[in-house]
Amino acid sequence: MLPRRFNDQRRERRRERRGAGPTRSWRVLVAGVALLPPLVVALLPHAVQADTTAETPFTAEMFTERIAPLLATRCGECHGADTQEGSLRLDSREGLASGGGTGPVIVPRASGQSLLVQAIRRVDESLAMPPDAPLPQDEVDLIAAWIDAGAPHPDGPLEVAPTAPDRSAARDHWAFRPLVVPQLPEGTASHPVDRFLEAGLAAAGLAPTPPTDPATLVRRLSFDLTGLPPEPDLIDAFVADPSPEAVDGLIERLLASPHYGEHWGRHWLDVVRYADSNGLDENVAHGNAWRYRDYVIAAFNADKPFDAFVREQVAGDLLVTSDASPERRAELLTATGFLVLGPKVLAEGDEQKLLMDIIDEQLDTAGKAFLGLAIGCARCHDHKFDPISQADYYALAGIFQSTRTMESLKRIAKWNENIISPPGEVAAHAAHQQSIEVVKQAVEDVVKQTQDALAMAENAGSPATKAAEETFPDAVKAALVQLRAAQHELESTLPQLASAMGVAEAEPTVTPIHLRGSHLTLGREVPRGIPVVLEVDGPAAIPADASGRLQLAEWLTDPRHPLTARVIVNRVWRWHFGRGLVSSTDNFGTTGQPPTNQALLDWLAADLIESGWSLKALHRRILTSDAWQRSSDATMSPTAELANDLDPDNQLWWRADVRRLEAESIRDALLAVSGKLDRTMGGSLLHVGNREFLFDHTSKDETNYDAPRRSVYLPVIRNHIQDALWLFDCTDGAVPDGDRATSTVASQALWLLNADLPMDAADAIAASAMATAPNESELRTQMVYRRVLGREVREDEAAWLAERVASFRTLLAEQEGGEASGEPSSDREKAAEQKAWAAAVQTLLMSEQFLVVR
């Protein structure tokens, strides 16, 4: 069956074939009609009068008598022996069973799920058949009755073809194969990571660069694990300690820092499309999204096992036990905010479409975050490249359709939130609310009783009218004033219960396949489950009275699952090295890039599971390798020229890559080196309440991004990201992004030159240097370099900075109509000197050395 856009062509072809008569196979069926009794002939198409609701069951003989002639007359021209539009043939049992290009068209005993019936009922105009004009209703009912009777056929029962091709061969794709721990290769390297990389380097005849210098390494480690520059004292201590244990000790110190969770939590927030606003049509505030963000940060700091981390986000509400503490209950409910954070068209008038769009977004995010697969591509048809069928998609969709994500789908829709306050606070809130209701009822009773009494007195026992309160006796008015004052006091002091974005169980449902992704055209129902190609022990056993999220979470974190551990290990490698072992970090499917070293990827994945899914253990494993500690200076490799020719993209990891700092680290580093960083953790910086609009009628966003907090705590407004973060390639939280781009554009330099933040940072650093060394330029220079770049100044750099300061001093003096002098003496000269130093410092803050990690 073909879309509506092909109907005009079909009508033209049908006109060309007019008069040709039915094809031979149809003639055979229709010829038999002449031998039927007159009563039966009277019931044939064009004269169908039978009541399809009759109790007489359909038989195979009745197909020959009633259905075959109808199909021959109405459908044979386009779906017969000579022509099979849409690859659909209806003149044989095999054709009826196999269906066409869109899959089976008949679901025995389920006419409502049968594409054939939906087409002739014209449920969706794009599938309306026949294209010229609708069938008479009695003919439609006849075909539906035949299907509901099991679609009996004289050649035997219809054996409907599978809805998806056999996917067993797809398991040969590298990412879908079971995780098998590879043996360590032979080699001289002592570290397992280096042992796996050593073989590739040896085969290419390449020698890696040596370890980088201590000052560079401490800066690299600090930014890598905390997203912040190292303090000068930390640099001094590390550089002064040549012992092999120094690196291990520094790694442990940084992993124990609360700033580790802030930095690595931000990585995960990219993957789960975190935002503090909805975006799209109704950009209202996710007023409680910060609770999920803080949950993520706390999970990383506590080294929560990654498998538990996944389970909590998918099914945390189902993990709450009767003896769970209030804090644990709140944590688990908050974790499910993962499923609610996505952007939604809250003003969508079609509630069913809105629901299915939300489910699609959830599947797309979960698929990419945990599996590295674009599951959303199977919404309208079988995935064109990966072994994910449309049935797989709707098996998963059924899990989320059985989940309460939305409190209301009515315009403007509201997402679900779970109360996370302790039981005592909930009880106090309920008691307070009851007190309000008591007073409100008392007000209503006084008003009603007084009105009734006045009406009875005025109308001799007939309360026909209601007196205005102005006519009440003074004593009653006074009583009402007191009652309403008490009501107002109670309402104004009603304690607010804490809530968090999250999901809950809903009525379990079985979701039918949506033909071409449309909720208006439904096919056969598929039980809730998981993709067939990724089954571990067969289909998921989902209870009839449950959504299936718990079983989904358990399947995702089964150690035998081929993808979950591989995907997170690759993400961690990418965040450490700037590029994953699989460069397409969100796509492990057949269109993604193969791993440059699958043995290493699989070994690290198995090692992660063996460690109890500890991400901190994975950090230690990677960061202690020679590969991660190598110099980024390619010229230091003994085979530099050959390496640049054979492997310019560093696929063999023979050197470290120079990486620009991420957007948040640039902003945080500016605040840190200026001494202005507020290291307070957690909480919300939104200026509006939950579900309130972020923009007024002028579309002006009043969000404040000036707080000197770490960037992870700044609001993420989906259609108005903070300028500095947006310029330097942060995500907008619209879709999962585990592989941020790194651009170099002129606007970045203009921002560093003109924006308040870098200018204020330069002023603060210059003021501090002037205060510490008011008359010692050389000491000031040393202080500035240590503070901004985290290292000692070289002689040529000191001369360059002195020249810059002198140049700026001259320019400032010319602007003020005077001449520049040497060391400042008067307050005016000191102020000018500080400005000159601030301008020089700003050139360092704009430099590549400040913006990159080597």
FIZA-286841 format. One record per residue (C-alpha): residue in one letter; z, y, x. Coordinates in steps of 0.05 Angstrom, whole numbers, plus 5000, padded with zeros to 4 digits. Layout:
aZYX/...
end
This chain:
m500050005000/l497950675027/p500851385023/r498351864971/r494052235022/f489451635023/n488651584948/d482652044943/q478851614994/r480850994955/r478351274890/e471651434922/r470950724948/r472850444881/r467450854847/e462350584898/r464449874880/r464149974804/g460149434769/a460848934825/g465848524785/p471848144810/t471447774876/r470647024876/s478046854884/w479747284825/r473846984785/v476946294794/l483446514764/v480346904707/a475346364691/g481045904674/v483146394621/a477246194576/l480245504569/l486945764545/p489045744471/p487246374431/l494646544423/v495446584499/v489046984507/a491847484458/l497547594506/l493147744567/p492548434599/h489748994555/a493048644497/v499948484524/q504848494467/a510048004493/d517348214494/t519248144567/t526448084547/a525147444510/e529746864527/t523946394546/p524146344622/f518046484664/t514545864690/a509245744742/e504245624686/m505846304657/f503846624723/t496846344714/e496746554642/r499547254646/i500747524717/a494547284753/p489647614704/l493648254705/l493648284782/a486148114782/t484448674735/r489049204761/c489749064835/g484148594856/e479149124876/c483549394933/h488048794947/g483548184939/a479447734984/d474348255003/t478848855012/q486148875034/e488249605036/g494849675072/s493948955096/l496248735027/r492948154990/l495347954920/d490547394901/s494346824935/r501346564942/e501246705016/g499047425006/l504347544953/a509647264999/s507647605064/g506548295036/g502848845073/g503749345129/t510249605100/g513248905095/p514448445036/v512748734969/i516548224927/v523948054929/p524747454882/r529847574828/a530448304847/s524948714816/g528549364829/q528349224904/s521148994903/l516149484932/l510749234883/v514949434823/q516950104854/a509650254866/i507250104796/r513350464767/r511151054810/v518151174835/d515251544895/e508551894888/s506851714959/l507050974938/a504351054867/m499550484848/p494450424821/p492351104848/d487851294789/a492751234732/p499350884716/l499650194686/p501850134614/q509350044610/d508749354580/e504749114640/v509849404688/d515449054649/l511548394651/i510948404727/a518248594734/a520348034688/w516247534729/i519647764794/d526547754762/a525147034741/g524246854815/a516746994819/p514646284802/h507646094826/p503445464812/d502645344887/g510145334898/p515945824905/l514446464943/e517346425013/v518047155028/a516447305100/p522047565145/t523148305140/a522848375216/p519148005271/d522847515315/r526747915365/s528847355411/a523747535463/a526448255464/r532847995496/d528947945561/h529348705569/w534048845627/a539049235585/f539648695531/r540948115578/p548147875582/l552348205636/v552847735695/v556847925756/p552047945815/q554047695884/l555348215937/p549148255982/e549648076055/g550748686099/t555249066146/a558149576097/s565449456078/h565049816011/p561749425954/v557750025930/d554950135999/r553449396006/f548749415946/l545350055971/e544849816042/a539649286026/g534849785995/l535550266054/a534449706104/a528249466068/a525350166071/g527450266144/l531750866127/a538351086156/p543051496112/t546152156130/p553152136160/p559452346122/t559953076104/d565053536138/p572153566110/a571654276082/t565354096043/l568453436020/v574753745992/r570654255953/r566053715928/l571953275906/s575553845872/f569654075831/d567653355816/l574353145788/t577353785760/g571454275753/l575454795793/p575055035865/p580454785912/e586255245931/p585855486004/d592455136020/l589554475995/i583454576038/d587754716100/a592054106089/f586053646080/v582153916139/a588253856184/d589353116165/p584252666199/s587352016175/p583251536134/e588551576079/a587252326069/v581352216023/d584951705981/g590952155975/l586752745953/i583152325902/e589752095872/r592352815871/l586253065834/l586152475785/a593452635768/s591853365754/p591653565681/h585253925698/y581853255709/g582053105634/e579453805618/h573353715662/w571752985646/g573453085573/r568153625572/h563153115597/w564752665538/l564553245489/d557253335509/v555752615490/v559252665422/r555953345404/y562653705398/a562654385364/d567554855329/s562455045275/n557754675230/g551455065248/l545154955206/d545055275136/e552455415125/n555655585192/v562855485172/a568555365220/h570754675242/g577754955242/n581054305264/a575754035311/w580154265369/r584953685353/y579353195371/r577753585434/d585053555455/y585252815439/v579452705486/i582653105542/a589152735534/a585552065533/f582252205600/n588652465631/a592351845608/d586751395633/k586251085564/p582150445572/f575050605553/d574550015504/a580750275467/f577750975470/v571450725435/r575250315383/e579550905364/q573751375354/v569950875310/a575750575271/g582150925290/d584550985218/l584050225212/l588350125274/v594450475245/t599949965237/s606050005191/d610650115250/a606250635284/s609951265305/p607851925273/e604752135339/r600751495346/r598451535274/a596152255285/e592552055349/l588651495315/l586651905255/t584552485299/a580152025342/t575551885283/g573452615284/f567952335328/l564352115264/v565152785228/l563353295281/g555853295270/p551853875239/k550553795165/v546254155113/l552254325070/a548154675016/e543554075004/g542754004929/d540953264931/e547652934944/q544752244960/k539952545010/l545652935043/l549752295048/m544051905080/d542452475128/i549752485150/i549651735160/d543251795200/e546552305245/q552551855255/l548151265273/d543951685321/t550251945356/a553851275360/g547450925383/k546251405440/a553551505459/f555650775464/l549150375469/g544050855499/l539350695441/a535651135392/i537750745330/g535751335285/c528451185298/a528950575252/r530750985190/c523550985163/h520650365195/d522049845248/h523150175315/k516450245348/f518950075417/d525949775415/p527949135379/i531549505324/s528849345255/q529449765193/a533949215166/d538449305227/y538750045213/y540949965141/a545749415159/l549249935203/a548150475151/g551950055101/i558050085146/f558050835145/q556150885072/s562550485060/t566351015099/r569051665071/t566152205115/m565752755063/e571052995016/s565653274971/l558053274971/k557553834920/r554654494945/i557754734990/a559754045015/k566353915049/w567753415105/n573652965101/e580253125135/n586352685143/i593552935139/i596852805206/s603653135195/p609852695204/p612652365141/g618452855138/e613853455136/v609553125083/a615652995040/a618153705049/h611353965031/a611253534968/a618253774948/h616354494960/q609954404919/q614154094863/s618754704864/i612655154855/e610254734796/v617154764764/v617355524768/k610155584743/q611855144684/a617955564670/v613656194668/e608755864621/d614355604576/v617656284571/v611056624554/k609156104503/q615956074469/t616356824464/q609256884436/d610656344385/a617156674364/l613857364356/a607957064319/m612556684271/a616657304257/e610557744244/n606657244203/a612256904165/g611856244200/s604456244220/p603356324295/a596156544287/t596057064343/k598757104414/a602757724429/a601358114494/e606958104545/e607658854537/t610758714468/f615958224495/p623258404492/d625858754555/a630358164572/v624457694570/k620258164613/a625858194665/a626457434665/l618957364676/v619157864734/q624557444768/l620956794756/r614257054782/a617657344843/a620756674856/q613956344847/h610756824896/e616256714947/l615355964942/e607755994947/s608056465007/t612856005044/l609355355028/p608954985095/q601954805117/l600754075133/a596853925196/s590153585184/a584553335229/m577253205217/g576452455208/v574251885164/a577351375118/e575250755081/a570950835019/e568450344967/p564749795005/t557449794989/v551049435008/t545549905027/p538349765008/i532749895056/h529950595043/l522450535044/r519751045092/g526851305097/s526851585026/h533051484984/l528451524923/t524650894942/l529350304953/g527549614978/r531648994986/e539049035001/v541548825069/p548748615084/r552949055130/g552248835201/i549748965272/p542848945305/v540548225310/v538148295382/l545148505405/e549247985368/v554547665412/d556947085369/g552147155312/p552547645255/a558748065248/a563747765198/i565148365154/p569948255096/a567348425028/d572948925017/a572149305083/s567149805110/g565849405173/r567749965222/l573249545252/q568448975264/l563349465292/a568549745340/e570549045363/w563348855374/l561949485414/t567749335461/d566848585467/p566548465543/r560348035530/h556648625499/p550748775543/l550549525536/t557249885527/a559949785598/r553149905629/v552150555591/i558950865608/v558450655681/n551750975686/r554451615654/v560151645704/w555351535762/r550852095735/w556652575729/h558752425800/f551852425833/g547852875786/r543152305767/g544551615738/l542650945766/v538750955701/s535951655700/s534951655624/t542451645611/d541851655535/n536051165532/f536950445556/g531250215511/t524250005531/t521850715536/g527550915583/q527450875658/p529450215691/p535450245738/t534050395810/n539249875828/q540949415770/a545248955812/l549749535830/l549949775758/d551849085733/w557048985787/l560349655770/a560149485696/a563448815708/d568449155755/l570149655700/i571649095651/e575648725704/s579949345716/g581849375643/w576449895627/s579950415671/l575451015684/k580151265739/a579150595775/l571650705768/h572351395799/r576151115857/r570950575867/i565251085870/l568651655906/t571151225964/s564150985980/d560151246038/a554451385989/w558451915952/q561452226015/r554852306052/s552252976076/s547053326034/d543653576098/a537453136101/t536153326173/m542352956195/s539252276178/p536351936240/t530251776197/a529852436161/e522352526166/l520951816142/a526151876087/n523052516061/d516252186060/l518251516029/d523951745983/p523752495971/d527452405904/n533152035938/q532351415894/l535650995949/w541651475955/w540651586030/r543752286025/a547852695976/d544253155929/v545753895927/r547954045856/r548954705820/l555654775785/e555654655711/a556355255664/e563755155650/s565355075724/i561755715742/r565756115691/d572255755708/a571055855783/l570056595773/l576656635737/a580156185787/v578156545851/s579857215819/g586756975801/k585657095727/l585056385701/d589956215645/r591455475654/t594655385586/m592254745554/g590254575483/g589954955417/s584755355381/l581556025397/l577656085331/h578656745296/v577356475225/g580655935184/n578255235172/r571855195131/e571155955131/f564556285147/l563756505219/f558657055203/d559157605151/h553157885113/t550858245176/s550357585214/k554957875267/d559257365301/e566257625316/t568157025359/n572157235420/y569856925485/d573957385530/a580156945534/p581456765607/r582656035587/r578555465614/s571655435584/v572954765550/y577655145502/l572655675482/p569755585413/v563055235410/i559255605356/r552855215346/n548155795335/h551656295380/i553955975445/q557656425494/d552556785537/a554856545606/l555255815584/w548455845548/l545056165608/f547355615654/d545055035609/c551054815570/t549754425506/d550054715436/g553254105405/a547353965359/v545553285388/p548552805439/d546953025511/g549252605569/d544452905619/r544653655620/a538654025647/t539354495707/s534855105704/t533755695750/v531656315712/a532057055726/s536957185670/q542256795708/a541957265767/l541857865721/w548157615687/l551757515754/l549558215773/n551458595710/a556258195666/d563558395661/l566357725684/p563257695755/m564358445764/d571658395743/a572657785788/a569758165848/d574258755833/a580458315830/i578757955895/a577358615931/a583858925905/s587758315928/a584558335997/m585859086004/a593059005984/t594258426032/a590558736091/p589959486078/n587759666148/e584859006175/s577558896158/e577058246197/l582957946160/r580058166094/t573557826111/q577057176127/m581057216062/v574857346020/y570956756049/r576756276042/r577956485971/v570756515946/l567355965987/g573355546008/r571955556082/e572655956146/v567756516158/r562656446214/e561657006264/d554757186238/e557357186167/a563057656185/a558058136216/w553658086154/l559458236107/a561758826149/e554659096146/r554459016070/v561159376061/a558759946106/s552260006067/f555860016000/r560860526028/t555160976047/l551860915979/l558361085943/a559561685988/e552561945975/q553661875900/e559962295906/g556662815951/g560562656014/e560062256078/a562661566092/s568261496143/g571360896178/e577860606155/p580260956091/s586161426094/s586661816029/d587561495961/r580561715944/e577661386005/k581660755991/a578860715921/a571860795948/e573160276001/q575559785948/k569259905908/a565059775969/w568759125982/a568058925909/a560559015913/a560358595976/v564658055944/q560058035884/t554257855930/l558257245951/l559757065879/m552257095866/s550456675926/e548055965925/q554055765967/f558755955909/l554355655854/v552754975885/v556454375911/r553654065974/
end
